[in-house]
Every structure is written in C-alpha cells, then in structure tokens.
C-alpha cells in the first residue's frame, strides 16, 4: 500500500488491515514452518557429519605432528651424544679419516642452526618440510660415510648404530610431516565445507524461528487489535498505551515526536586564539 493511501486510512481501517494481514499470514505460516523444518532437519546431520570428519582429520594432524616432534627431539638428543662420542673416538684414534663434512664441526653447527629455526621461528608447513629435508640429507650423508668405514673400525659399532638410528628417526619425522601436510589440506577443505553448511543451516533455523514466532503471536495480535476496534485507540487506562498521542500533538500544531536537539557547531578560532 502506498504511503499516502495508508495515511488516509482511519484508525479502524488500519486495525482491520493489520488483522486481515495476520489472518493471511496465519494461513501461509504453517507451510513455511514445515518447509523450514524439513530444511533444518536435512542440514543438521550434514553439518554434524562434516564437523566430525574435520575434527577426525585434525586429530590425525595432531598425532602426526606429535610423532614428528618426538622423532626430531630424539634425533637431536642422539646427535648431541654422537658428537661427544665422535670426539672421544678421534682422541683415542679409533675413528680414522674424519668425514670432511665434519671439519670444524660444520655439520654439527648446521644441524644446530636448523634445530633452532624449527624450535624458535614461526614457520609454515612448507618451510618446516624444507628444513627437515635438509637435516635428513645431512644426517643420511654422514650415516653413509660411517657405514662405508664400518670394517675399518669394528670397535666403533655403537657410534655407527647411533647414526643409523638418527637417520631412521629423521626419515620417520619427514614421513610424518609429509602426511601431516596432506591431512592439513584435507582439514582446510572440510572446514570450508563445514562453514558453508553451517551458514545455510543457521539461516534456515533463523527463518524457522521467525516463522514460529509470528505464528505464535497471531492470536494475541488479532485479539489486541479487535480490543482496540471495540474500545478505541486513545488511552484506555489499561496499560495498552495511547495510540492517538502523536496524532493529537500534530492536531495541536506540535511535532509528532520529540525533536532532536541540534548538535552545536564548535566555535572556530583564528590563529591567534580569538573567536571568529
């Protein structure tokens, strides 16, 4: 209805129009409620299913990260003991032809540097994988060197076994990190899918609640406006208010509502501080 036509209606006509509209809604709302209820019932298990799949993947990510970190920690501790063992073997002349890569502890320093980056810097998964691969490559290179010289120093078996174990730990850490990266991608996709389903579900649930509220209010609203039609639209002294108060103010030449106080403009001053 146009605004001018609406303003031309009498209070009785407005009340009857509201009642008529409420009766129309009362016929439409049950179907709306049923449709929204079906939509919510369909979406609820979808949201729960995707959330559960995402959470399961996240748990697997957590498990692989825990295994990766445990392998890295054990390898780090083992390398520290092997460095000390190597120095002792060299001092006792039980380890011949030191690995050139270990000259002046270059390999040890490199591994310490990589350890520090992994533990202290905020790195993405790709960068972490790169550092782990560098460590794995360095450890495996030295392990191979030690293995090639196994027959030359049979008394250093513990040292050789230690480097074999260190290499295995780095291989395991790398494998767990690789699996973690793949699972993290799956988790990201599932979370996006979950967010989409959740938003649609939230909207459908909101529409369902609004339709239910409108339906539950129909009888009270119709009863109220019938009461007004019967008793009038002024102050009935029954707590329902005076619906004609604004109209009366306008008839008396006053604004229909309290005017807002105009905001005072700040006083402008000249550069010398005087008011203009």
C-alpha atoms as an extended CHARMM CRD file, in Angstrom:
* protein
*
       276  EXT
         1         1  UNK       CA              0.0000000000        0.0000000000        0.0000000000  PROA      1               0.0000000000
         2         2  UNK       CA              1.2770000000        3.4790000000       -0.8840000000  PROA      2               0.0000000000
         3         3  UNK       CA              2.1720000000        5.8030000000        1.9730000000  PROA      3               0.0000000000
         4         4  UNK       CA             -0.4270000000        8.4000000000        1.0010000000  PROA      4               0.0000000000
         5         5  UNK       CA             -3.1560000000        5.7520000000        0.9060000000  PROA      5               0.0000000000
         6         6  UNK       CA             -2.0120000000        4.3940000000        4.2620000000  PROA      6               0.0000000000
         7         7  UNK       CA             -2.1030000000        7.8550000000        5.8610000000  PROA      7               0.0000000000
         8         8  UNK       CA             -5.6350000000        8.3670000000        4.5510000000  PROA      8               0.0000000000
         9         9  UNK       CA             -6.9380000000        5.3280000000        6.4610000000  PROA      9               0.0000000000
        10        10  UNK       CA             -8.8380000000        5.7650000000        9.6770000000  PROA      10              0.0000000000
        11        11  UNK       CA             -7.5860000000        4.0100000000       12.8440000000  PROA      11              0.0000000000
        12        12  UNK       CA            -10.3630000000        1.4020000000       12.4490000000  PROA      12              0.0000000000
        13        13  UNK       CA             -9.3080000000        0.7240000000        8.8670000000  PROA      13              0.0000000000
        14        14  UNK       CA             -5.6390000000        0.3860000000        9.8550000000  PROA      14              0.0000000000
        15        15  UNK       CA             -6.5290000000       -2.0510000000       12.6270000000  PROA      15              0.0000000000
        16        16  UNK       CA             -8.7190000000       -4.1290000000       10.3080000000  PROA      16              0.0000000000
        17        17  UNK       CA             -5.9230000000       -4.1680000000        7.6910000000  PROA      17              0.0000000000
        18        18  UNK       CA             -3.4680000000       -5.4580000000       10.3190000000  PROA      18              0.0000000000
        19        19  UNK       CA             -5.9350000000       -8.1610000000       11.3540000000  PROA      19              0.0000000000
        20        20  UNK       CA             -6.5330000000       -9.1710000000        7.7330000000  PROA      20              0.0000000000
        21        21  UNK       CA             -2.8010000000       -9.3890000000        7.1040000000  PROA      21              0.0000000000
        22        22  UNK       CA             -2.3640000000      -11.5170000000       10.2060000000  PROA      22              0.0000000000
        23        23  UNK       CA             -5.0580000000      -13.9110000000        9.0210000000  PROA      23              0.0000000000
        24        24  UNK       CA             -3.2850000000      -14.1950000000        5.6600000000  PROA      24              0.0000000000
        25        25  UNK       CA             -0.0080000000      -14.9530000000        7.4280000000  PROA      25              0.0000000000
        26        26  UNK       CA             -1.7510000000      -17.4710000000        9.6370000000  PROA      26              0.0000000000
        27        27  UNK       CA             -2.6970000000      -19.4340000000        6.5280000000  PROA      27              0.0000000000
        28        28  UNK       CA              0.7800000000      -19.1830000000        4.9810000000  PROA      28              0.0000000000
        29        29  UNK       CA              2.9930000000      -19.6660000000        8.0370000000  PROA      29              0.0000000000
        30        30  UNK       CA              2.2630000000      -23.3840000000        8.7360000000  PROA      30              0.0000000000
        31        31  UNK       CA              3.5610000000      -24.2930000000        5.2770000000  PROA      31              0.0000000000
        32        32  UNK       CA              6.5970000000      -22.0640000000        5.7690000000  PROA      32              0.0000000000
        33        33  UNK       CA              7.2880000000      -23.6680000000        9.1470000000  PROA      33              0.0000000000
        34        34  UNK       CA              7.0420000000      -27.1680000000        7.6330000000  PROA      34              0.0000000000
        35        35  UNK       CA              9.4080000000      -26.2890000000        4.7580000000  PROA      35              0.0000000000
        36        36  UNK       CA             11.9580000000      -24.6570000000        7.0360000000  PROA      36              0.0000000000
        37        37  UNK       CA             11.6930000000      -27.5820000000        9.4420000000  PROA      37              0.0000000000
        38        38  UNK       CA             12.4260000000      -30.0330000000        6.6150000000  PROA      38              0.0000000000
        39        39  UNK       CA             15.3860000000      -27.9170000000        5.5070000000  PROA      39              0.0000000000
        40        40  UNK       CA             16.8050000000      -27.7440000000        9.0360000000  PROA      40              0.0000000000
        41        41  UNK       CA             16.3070000000      -31.5000000000        9.5330000000  PROA      41              0.0000000000
        42        42  UNK       CA             18.1500000000      -32.1630000000        6.2760000000  PROA      42              0.0000000000
        43        43  UNK       CA             21.0460000000      -29.8000000000        7.0230000000  PROA      43              0.0000000000
        44        44  UNK       CA             21.6250000000      -30.7140000000       10.6830000000  PROA      44              0.0000000000
        45        45  UNK       CA             23.1840000000      -34.1670000000       10.0400000000  PROA      45              0.0000000000
        46        46  UNK       CA             25.2250000000      -32.7290000000        7.1580000000  PROA      46              0.0000000000
        47        47  UNK       CA             26.7370000000      -30.0900000000        9.4330000000  PROA      47              0.0000000000
        48        48  UNK       CA             27.4140000000      -32.6760000000       12.1370000000  PROA      48              0.0000000000
        49        49  UNK       CA             28.9510000000      -35.1290000000        9.6670000000  PROA      49              0.0000000000
        50        50  UNK       CA             31.3490000000      -32.6140000000        8.1040000000  PROA      50              0.0000000000
        51        51  UNK       CA             32.2980000000      -31.2750000000       11.5380000000  PROA      51              0.0000000000
        52        52  UNK       CA             33.0660000000      -34.8040000000       12.7330000000  PROA      52              0.0000000000
        53        53  UNK       CA             35.1430000000      -35.5650000000        9.6100000000  PROA      53              0.0000000000
        54        54  UNK       CA             37.0790000000      -32.3230000000       10.0360000000  PROA      54              0.0000000000
        55        55  UNK       CA             37.7200000000      -32.9870000000       13.7310000000  PROA      55              0.0000000000
        56        56  UNK       CA             38.9130000000      -36.5300000000       12.9880000000  PROA      56              0.0000000000
        57        57  UNK       CA             41.3390000000      -35.2000000000       10.3680000000  PROA      57              0.0000000000
        58        58  UNK       CA             42.5350000000      -32.5360000000       12.8100000000  PROA      58              0.0000000000
        59        59  UNK       CA             43.1920000000      -35.2410000000       15.3970000000  PROA      59              0.0000000000
        60        60  UNK       CA             45.2770000000      -37.1570000000       12.8570000000  PROA      60              0.0000000000
        61        61  UNK       CA             47.1800000000      -33.9530000000       12.0650000000  PROA      61              0.0000000000
        62        62  UNK       CA             47.8420000000      -33.5580000000       15.7860000000  PROA      62              0.0000000000
        63        63  UNK       CA             49.0270000000      -37.1790000000       16.0940000000  PROA      63              0.0000000000
        64        64  UNK       CA             51.4260000000      -36.9230000000       13.1560000000  PROA      64              0.0000000000
        65        65  UNK       CA             52.7640000000      -33.6100000000       14.4540000000  PROA      65              0.0000000000
        66        66  UNK       CA             53.3490000000      -35.2060000000       17.8610000000  PROA      66              0.0000000000
        67        67  UNK       CA             55.2060000000      -38.1540000000       16.2600000000  PROA      67              0.0000000000
        68        68  UNK       CA             57.2430000000      -35.8090000000       14.0600000000  PROA      68              0.0000000000
        69        69  UNK       CA             58.2690000000      -33.6930000000       17.0320000000  PROA      69              0.0000000000
        70        70  UNK       CA             59.0930000000      -36.7640000000       19.1300000000  PROA      70              0.0000000000
        71        71  UNK       CA             61.3330000000      -38.1590000000       16.3690000000  PROA      71              0.0000000000
        72        72  UNK       CA             63.0250000000      -34.8110000000       15.9070000000  PROA      72              0.0000000000
        73        73  UNK       CA             63.6300000000      -34.4470000000       19.6480000000  PROA      73              0.0000000000
        74        74  UNK       CA             65.0680000000      -37.9550000000       19.9860000000  PROA      74              0.0000000000
        75        75  UNK       CA             67.2940000000      -37.4320000000       16.9260000000  PROA      75              0.0000000000
        76        76  UNK       CA             68.5310000000      -34.1200000000       18.3040000000  PROA      76              0.0000000000
        77        77  UNK       CA             69.4440000000      -35.6580000000       21.6560000000  PROA      77              0.0000000000
        78        78  UNK       CA             71.0830000000      -38.6150000000       19.9290000000  PROA      78              0.0000000000
        79        79  UNK       CA             73.1510000000      -36.3560000000       17.6590000000  PROA      79              0.0000000000
        80        80  UNK       CA             74.4570000000      -34.4440000000       20.6550000000  PROA      80              0.0000000000
        81        81  UNK       CA             75.6980000000      -37.6700000000       22.2570000000  PROA      81              0.0000000000
        82        82  UNK       CA             77.1830000000      -38.8420000000       18.9520000000  PROA      82              0.0000000000
        83        83  UNK       CA             79.1560000000      -35.6000000000       18.5930000000  PROA      83              0.0000000000
        84        84  UNK       CA             80.6990000000      -36.2300000000       22.0110000000  PROA      84              0.0000000000
        85        85  UNK       CA             81.3190000000      -39.8730000000       21.1300000000  PROA      85              0.0000000000
        86        86  UNK       CA             82.9840000000      -38.8880000000       17.8640000000  PROA      86              0.0000000000
        87        87  UNK       CA             85.3880000000      -36.5520000000       19.6510000000  PROA      87              0.0000000000
        88        88  UNK       CA             86.3090000000      -39.3290000000       22.0590000000  PROA      88              0.0000000000
        89        89  UNK       CA             86.8540000000      -41.8300000000       19.2370000000  PROA      89              0.0000000000
        90        90  UNK       CA             89.0670000000      -39.3890000000       17.3710000000  PROA      90              0.0000000000
        91        91  UNK       CA             91.0600000000      -38.6880000000       20.5160000000  PROA      91              0.0000000000
        92        92  UNK       CA             91.6240000000      -42.4250000000       21.0030000000  PROA      92              0.0000000000
        93        93  UNK       CA             92.4670000000      -42.9040000000       17.2990000000  PROA      93              0.0000000000
        94        94  UNK       CA             89.5780000000      -45.3460000000       16.9770000000  PROA      94              0.0000000000
        95        95  UNK       CA             87.9570000000      -43.3800000000       14.1590000000  PROA      95              0.0000000000
        96        96  UNK       CA             90.0910000000      -42.8840000000       11.1000000000  PROA      96              0.0000000000
        97        97  UNK       CA             89.7180000000      -40.4500000000        8.1720000000  PROA      97              0.0000000000
        98        98  UNK       CA             87.2210000000      -37.9890000000        9.7060000000  PROA      98              0.0000000000
        99        99  UNK       CA             84.3910000000      -37.0080000000        7.4080000000  PROA      99              0.0000000000
       100       100  UNK       CA             85.4430000000      -33.7690000000        5.6160000000  PROA      100             0.0000000000
       101       101  UNK       CA             81.8830000000      -32.5030000000        6.0300000000  PROA      101             0.0000000000
       102       102  UNK       CA             82.5150000000      -32.5580000000        9.7590000000  PROA      102             0.0000000000
       103       103  UNK       CA             85.6410000000      -30.4360000000        9.5470000000  PROA      103             0.0000000000
       104       104  UNK       CA             85.4800000000      -27.8360000000       12.3290000000  PROA      104             0.0000000000
       105       105  UNK       CA             82.0830000000      -29.2910000000       13.2650000000  PROA      105             0.0000000000
       106       106  UNK       CA             80.3900000000      -27.7720000000       10.1850000000  PROA      106             0.0000000000
       107       107  UNK       CA             77.7320000000      -30.4640000000       10.0810000000  PROA      107             0.0000000000
       108       108  UNK       CA             77.0670000000      -30.1920000000       13.8030000000  PROA      108             0.0000000000
       109       109  UNK       CA             76.7550000000      -26.4170000000       13.5040000000  PROA      109             0.0000000000
       110       110  UNK       CA             74.3860000000      -26.7370000000       10.5530000000  PROA      110             0.0000000000
       111       111  UNK       CA             72.1580000000      -29.1640000000       12.4290000000  PROA      111             0.0000000000
       112       112  UNK       CA             72.0880000000      -26.9130000000       15.4830000000  PROA      112             0.0000000000
       113       113  UNK       CA             71.1130000000      -23.9690000000       13.2710000000  PROA      113             0.0000000000
       114       114  UNK       CA             68.2930000000      -25.9420000000       11.6510000000  PROA      114             0.0000000000
       115       115  UNK       CA             67.1040000000      -27.1620000000       15.0620000000  PROA      115             0.0000000000
       116       116  UNK       CA             66.9730000000      -23.5800000000       16.2870000000  PROA      116             0.0000000000
       117       117  UNK       CA             64.8910000000      -22.4340000000       13.3240000000  PROA      117             0.0000000000
       118       118  UNK       CA             62.3970000000      -25.2460000000       13.7910000000  PROA      118             0.0000000000
       119       119  UNK       CA             62.0050000000      -24.5480000000       17.5030000000  PROA      119             0.0000000000
       120       120  UNK       CA             62.0460000000      -20.7490000000       17.6600000000  PROA      120             0.0000000000
       121       121  UNK       CA             60.6370000000      -19.3870000000       14.3900000000  PROA      121             0.0000000000
       122       122  UNK       CA             57.0090000000      -19.3100000000       13.2230000000  PROA      122             0.0000000000
       123       123  UNK       CA             57.2850000000      -21.3380000000       10.0210000000  PROA      123             0.0000000000
       124       124  UNK       CA             54.6720000000      -22.5880000000        7.6120000000  PROA      124             0.0000000000
       125       125  UNK       CA             54.4060000000      -26.3050000000        6.8700000000  PROA      125             0.0000000000
       126       126  UNK       CA             56.2530000000      -25.9920000000        3.5700000000  PROA      126             0.0000000000
       127       127  UNK       CA             59.2600000000      -24.2780000000        5.1860000000  PROA      127             0.0000000000
       128       128  UNK       CA             59.2960000000      -26.7980000000        8.0250000000  PROA      128             0.0000000000
       129       129  UNK       CA             59.3510000000      -29.6200000000        5.4720000000  PROA      129             0.0000000000
       130       130  UNK       CA             62.2890000000      -27.9620000000        3.6770000000  PROA      130             0.0000000000
       131       131  UNK       CA             64.3070000000      -27.7070000000        6.9010000000  PROA      131             0.0000000000
       132       132  UNK       CA             63.5380000000      -31.2940000000        7.8750000000  PROA      132             0.0000000000
       133       133  UNK       CA             64.6480000000      -32.4860000000        4.4340000000  PROA      133             0.0000000000
       134       134  UNK       CA             67.9180000000      -30.5510000000        4.8110000000  PROA      134             0.0000000000
       135       135  UNK       CA             68.5250000000      -32.1800000000        8.1890000000  PROA      135             0.0000000000
       136       136  UNK       CA             67.6110000000      -35.5950000000        6.8210000000  PROA      136             0.0000000000
       137       137  UNK       CA             70.0060000000      -35.1450000000        3.8940000000  PROA      137             0.0000000000
       138       138  UNK       CA             72.8870000000      -34.0900000000        6.1460000000  PROA      138             0.0000000000
       139       139  UNK       CA             72.3220000000      -36.9030000000        8.6330000000  PROA      139             0.0000000000
       140       140  UNK       CA             71.9710000000      -39.5560000000        5.9230000000  PROA      140             0.0000000000
       141       141  UNK       CA             75.1450000000      -38.3530000000        4.2070000000  PROA      141             0.0000000000
       142       142  UNK       CA             77.1260000000      -38.7930000000        7.3870000000  PROA      142             0.0000000000
       143       143  UNK       CA             75.4290000000      -42.1100000000        8.1450000000  PROA      143             0.0000000000
       144       144  UNK       CA             76.5270000000      -43.4230000000        4.7500000000  PROA      144             0.0000000000
       145       145  UNK       CA             80.0830000000      -42.2230000000        5.3860000000  PROA      145             0.0000000000
       146       146  UNK       CA             80.1630000000      -44.0320000000        8.7180000000  PROA      146             0.0000000000
       147       147  UNK       CA             78.6780000000      -47.1780000000        7.1610000000  PROA      147             0.0000000000
       148       148  UNK       CA             81.3360000000      -47.1880000000        4.4190000000  PROA      148             0.0000000000
       149       149  UNK       CA             84.0350000000      -47.2640000000        7.0730000000  PROA      149             0.0000000000
       150       150  UNK       CA             82.4160000000      -49.8810000000        9.2650000000  PROA      150             0.0000000000
       151       151  UNK       CA             85.0090000000      -52.5480000000        8.5660000000  PROA      151             0.0000000000
       152       152  UNK       CA             87.8830000000      -50.1770000000        9.3280000000  PROA      152             0.0000000000
       153       153  UNK       CA             86.8300000000      -49.7090000000       12.9280000000  PROA      153             0.0000000000
       154       154  UNK       CA             84.8430000000      -52.6240000000       14.3440000000  PROA      154             0.0000000000
       155       155  UNK       CA             85.1610000000      -51.2160000000       17.8840000000  PROA      155             0.0000000000
       156       156  UNK       CA             83.0280000000      -48.1720000000       16.9920000000  PROA      156             0.0000000000
       157       157  UNK       CA             79.8420000000      -50.1920000000       16.4860000000  PROA      157             0.0000000000
       158       158  UNK       CA             77.8170000000      -48.0910000000       18.9290000000  PROA      158             0.0000000000
       159       159  UNK       CA             78.7900000000      -44.9420000000       17.0520000000  PROA      159             0.0000000000
       160       160  UNK       CA             77.7130000000      -46.4490000000       13.7270000000  PROA      160             0.0000000000
       161       161  UNK       CA             74.4680000000      -47.8000000000       15.1890000000  PROA      161             0.0000000000
       162       162  UNK       CA             73.7560000000      -44.3890000000       16.6690000000  PROA      162             0.0000000000
       163       163  UNK       CA             73.9810000000      -42.7030000000       13.2930000000  PROA      163             0.0000000000
       164       164  UNK       CA             71.8290000000      -45.3830000000       11.7190000000  PROA      164             0.0000000000
       165       165  UNK       CA             69.1890000000      -44.7590000000       14.3630000000  PROA      165             0.0000000000
       166       166  UNK       CA             69.4780000000      -40.9950000000       13.8770000000  PROA      166             0.0000000000
       167       167  UNK       CA             68.8920000000      -41.4030000000       10.1570000000  PROA      167             0.0000000000
       168       168  UNK       CA             65.8660000000      -43.6020000000       10.7750000000  PROA      168             0.0000000000
       169       169  UNK       CA             64.4170000000      -41.0040000000       13.1240000000  PROA      169             0.0000000000
       170       170  UNK       CA             64.8380000000      -38.2490000000       10.5350000000  PROA      170             0.0000000000
       171       171  UNK       CA             63.2100000000      -40.4500000000        7.8830000000  PROA      171             0.0000000000
       172       172  UNK       CA             60.2800000000      -41.0660000000       10.2300000000  PROA      172             0.0000000000
       173       173  UNK       CA             59.9970000000      -37.3680000000       11.1220000000  PROA      173             0.0000000000
       174       174  UNK       CA             59.9320000000      -36.4590000000        7.4290000000  PROA      174             0.0000000000
       175       175  UNK       CA             57.2890000000      -39.1070000000        6.6510000000  PROA      175             0.0000000000
       176       176  UNK       CA             55.0580000000      -37.8670000000        9.4750000000  PROA      176             0.0000000000
       177       177  UNK       CA             55.4560000000      -34.2610000000        8.3800000000  PROA      177             0.0000000000
       178       178  UNK       CA             54.5510000000      -35.1650000000        4.8030000000  PROA      178             0.0000000000
       179       179  UNK       CA             51.4100000000      -36.9590000000        5.9740000000  PROA      179             0.0000000000
       180       180  UNK       CA             50.5720000000      -34.0250000000        8.2560000000  PROA      180             0.0000000000
       181       181  UNK       CA             50.7630000000      -31.5710000000        5.3320000000  PROA      181             0.0000000000
       182       182  UNK       CA             48.3910000000      -33.6730000000        3.2180000000  PROA      182             0.0000000000
       183       183  UNK       CA             45.9340000000      -34.0300000000        6.0920000000  PROA      183             0.0000000000
       184       184  UNK       CA             46.1060000000      -30.2910000000        6.8290000000  PROA      184             0.0000000000
       185       185  UNK       CA             44.9690000000      -29.6090000000        3.2530000000  PROA      185             0.0000000000
       186       186  UNK       CA             42.0500000000      -32.0020000000        3.7080000000  PROA      186             0.0000000000
       187       187  UNK       CA             41.1610000000      -30.3160000000        7.0000000000  PROA      187             0.0000000000
       188       188  UNK       CA             41.1340000000      -26.9010000000        5.3380000000  PROA      188             0.0000000000
       189       189  UNK       CA             38.7730000000      -28.1250000000        2.6050000000  PROA      189             0.0000000000
       190       190  UNK       CA             36.4880000000      -29.8010000000        5.1330000000  PROA      190             0.0000000000
       191       191  UNK       CA             36.3960000000      -26.6880000000        7.2990000000  PROA      191             0.0000000000
       192       192  UNK       CA             35.3570000000      -24.6000000000        4.3030000000  PROA      192             0.0000000000
       193       193  UNK       CA             32.6040000000      -27.1130000000        3.5030000000  PROA      193             0.0000000000
       194       194  UNK       CA             31.5310000000      -27.1490000000        7.1550000000  PROA      194             0.0000000000
       195       195  UNK       CA             31.3470000000      -23.3260000000        7.2650000000  PROA      195             0.0000000000
       196       196  UNK       CA             29.1530000000      -23.2730000000        4.1450000000  PROA      196             0.0000000000
       197       197  UNK       CA             26.7380000000      -25.8990000000        5.5280000000  PROA      197             0.0000000000
       198       198  UNK       CA             26.7130000000      -24.1790000000        8.9340000000  PROA      198             0.0000000000
       199       199  UNK       CA             25.8060000000      -20.7820000000        7.4480000000  PROA      199             0.0000000000
       200       200  UNK       CA             22.9580000000      -22.2360000000        5.3650000000  PROA      200             0.0000000000
       201       201  UNK       CA             21.7370000000      -24.1750000000        8.4160000000  PROA      201             0.0000000000
       202       202  UNK       CA             21.8950000000      -21.0380000000       10.5680000000  PROA      202             0.0000000000
       203       203  UNK       CA             19.8270000000      -19.0590000000        8.0530000000  PROA      203             0.0000000000
       204       204  UNK       CA             17.2260000000      -21.8310000000        7.7440000000  PROA      204             0.0000000000
       205       205  UNK       CA             16.9920000000      -22.1600000000       11.5370000000  PROA      205             0.0000000000
       206       206  UNK       CA             16.5730000000      -18.3800000000       11.8370000000  PROA      206             0.0000000000
       207       207  UNK       CA             13.7470000000      -18.3760000000        9.2920000000  PROA      207             0.0000000000
       208       208  UNK       CA             12.1070000000      -21.2950000000       11.0940000000  PROA      208             0.0000000000
       209       209  UNK       CA             12.2290000000      -19.4790000000       14.4430000000  PROA      209             0.0000000000
       210       210  UNK       CA             10.8750000000      -16.2540000000       12.9530000000  PROA      210             0.0000000000
       211       211  UNK       CA              8.0010000000      -18.1060000000       11.2800000000  PROA      211             0.0000000000
       212       212  UNK       CA              7.1800000000      -19.9250000000       14.5280000000  PROA      212             0.0000000000
       213       213  UNK       CA              7.2340000000      -16.6750000000       16.4930000000  PROA      213             0.0000000000
       214       214  UNK       CA              4.9390000000      -14.9680000000       14.0040000000  PROA      214             0.0000000000
       215       215  UNK       CA              2.5540000000      -17.9160000000       14.1290000000  PROA      215             0.0000000000
       216       216  UNK       CA              2.5060000000      -17.9910000000       17.9240000000  PROA      216             0.0000000000
       217       217  UNK       CA              1.8290000000      -14.2360000000       18.1200000000  PROA      217             0.0000000000
       218       218  UNK       CA             -1.1190000000      -14.2120000000       15.7200000000  PROA      218             0.0000000000
       219       219  UNK       CA             -3.8900000000      -14.8010000000       18.2710000000  PROA      219             0.0000000000
       220       220  UNK       CA             -2.5380000000      -12.1580000000       20.6740000000  PROA      220             0.0000000000
       221       221  UNK       CA             -2.1260000000       -9.5660000000       17.9210000000  PROA      221             0.0000000000
       222       222  UNK       CA             -5.5860000000      -10.1820000000       16.4520000000  PROA      222             0.0000000000
       223       223  UNK       CA             -7.1060000000      -10.0420000000       19.9410000000  PROA      223             0.0000000000
       224       224  UNK       CA             -5.2980000000       -6.7570000000       20.6700000000  PROA      224             0.0000000000
       225       225  UNK       CA             -6.4990000000       -5.0110000000       17.5370000000  PROA      225             0.0000000000
       226       226  UNK       CA            -10.0700000000       -6.2680000000       17.9720000000  PROA      226             0.0000000000
       227       227  UNK       CA             -9.9200000000       -4.8680000000       21.5050000000  PROA      227             0.0000000000
       228       228  UNK       CA             -8.8280000000       -1.5160000000       20.0720000000  PROA      228             0.0000000000
       229       229  UNK       CA            -11.5570000000       -1.5140000000       17.4800000000  PROA      229             0.0000000000
       230       230  UNK       CA            -14.1240000000       -2.1630000000       20.2030000000  PROA      230             0.0000000000
       231       231  UNK       CA            -12.7320000000        0.1710000000       22.8910000000  PROA      231             0.0000000000
       232       232  UNK       CA            -10.9750000000        2.9010000000       20.9140000000  PROA      232             0.0000000000
       233       233  UNK       CA             -7.4090000000        3.9740000000       20.1610000000  PROA      233             0.0000000000
       234       234  UNK       CA             -6.7990000000        6.5400000000       22.8860000000  PROA      234             0.0000000000
       235       235  UNK       CA             -5.5850000000        5.9490000000       26.4210000000  PROA      235             0.0000000000
       236       236  UNK       CA             -7.8070000000        3.1450000000       27.7250000000  PROA      236             0.0000000000
       237       237  UNK       CA             -6.1580000000        3.2080000000       31.1520000000  PROA      237             0.0000000000
       238       238  UNK       CA             -5.4190000000       -0.4930000000       30.8290000000  PROA      238             0.0000000000
       239       239  UNK       CA             -1.7090000000       -0.2650000000       30.0970000000  PROA      239             0.0000000000
       240       240  UNK       CA             -2.0620000000       -0.6140000000       26.3140000000  PROA      240             0.0000000000
       241       241  UNK       CA             -0.9610000000        2.9660000000       25.6870000000  PROA      241             0.0000000000
       242       242  UNK       CA             -2.4110000000        5.9060000000       23.7760000000  PROA      242             0.0000000000
       243       243  UNK       CA             -2.1830000000        5.2160000000       20.0330000000  PROA      243             0.0000000000
       244       244  UNK       CA             -3.5820000000        8.6490000000       19.2010000000  PROA      244             0.0000000000
       245       245  UNK       CA             -0.9990000000       10.6460000000       21.1770000000  PROA      245             0.0000000000
       246       246  UNK       CA              1.1000000000       11.5520000000       18.1320000000  PROA      246             0.0000000000
       247       247  UNK       CA             -1.9980000000       12.4580000000       16.1290000000  PROA      247             0.0000000000
       248       248  UNK       CA             -3.1900000000       14.7290000000       18.9300000000  PROA      248             0.0000000000
       249       249  UNK       CA              0.1580000000       16.5300000000       19.0550000000  PROA      249             0.0000000000
       250       250  UNK       CA              0.0500000000       17.1520000000       15.3200000000  PROA      250             0.0000000000
       251       251  UNK       CA             -3.5480000000       18.4360000000       15.6000000000  PROA      251             0.0000000000
       252       252  UNK       CA             -2.3320000000       20.9180000000       18.2370000000  PROA      252             0.0000000000
       253       253  UNK       CA              0.3850000000       22.1350000000       15.8810000000  PROA      253             0.0000000000
       254       254  UNK       CA              3.1840000000       20.2760000000       17.6380000000  PROA      254             0.0000000000
       255       255  UNK       CA              5.6720000000       17.8120000000       16.0670000000  PROA      255             0.0000000000
       256       256  UNK       CA              4.5480000000       14.1750000000       16.0850000000  PROA      256             0.0000000000
       257       257  UNK       CA              7.6030000000       13.2310000000       18.1340000000  PROA      257             0.0000000000
       258       258  UNK       CA             10.1140000000       14.9970000000       20.3370000000  PROA      258             0.0000000000
       259       259  UNK       CA             12.6020000000       16.8880000000       18.1490000000  PROA      259             0.0000000000
       260       260  UNK       CA             16.2450000000       16.0010000000       18.4930000000  PROA      260             0.0000000000
       261       261  UNK       CA             18.4740000000       18.6260000000       19.9940000000  PROA      261             0.0000000000
       262       262  UNK       CA             20.6190000000       20.1750000000       17.2870000000  PROA      262             0.0000000000
       263       263  UNK       CA             24.3050000000       19.4870000000       17.7150000000  PROA      263             0.0000000000
       264       264  UNK       CA             26.2030000000       22.6520000000       18.4990000000  PROA      264             0.0000000000
       265       265  UNK       CA             28.9050000000       23.5730000000       15.9920000000  PROA      265             0.0000000000
       266       266  UNK       CA             32.3700000000       24.0270000000       17.5100000000  PROA      266             0.0000000000
       267       267  UNK       CA             33.4830000000       27.6460000000       17.8270000000  PROA      267             0.0000000000
       268       268  UNK       CA             36.0970000000       28.4620000000       15.2200000000  PROA      268             0.0000000000
       269       269  UNK       CA             39.1430000000       30.4110000000       16.3420000000  PROA      269             0.0000000000
       270       270  UNK       CA             41.7320000000       32.3850000000       14.4710000000  PROA      270             0.0000000000
       271       271  UNK       CA             45.4090000000       31.5270000000       14.5710000000  PROA      271             0.0000000000
       272       272  UNK       CA             45.7690000000       33.9430000000       17.4730000000  PROA      272             0.0000000000
       273       273  UNK       CA             43.2060000000       32.0870000000       19.5340000000  PROA      273             0.0000000000
       274       274  UNK       CA             40.3830000000       34.6320000000       19.1470000000  PROA      274             0.0000000000
       275       275  UNK       CA             36.8400000000       33.5460000000       18.3320000000  PROA      275             0.0000000000
       276       276  UNK       CA             35.6790000000       34.3820000000       14.7960000000  PROA      276             0.0000000000
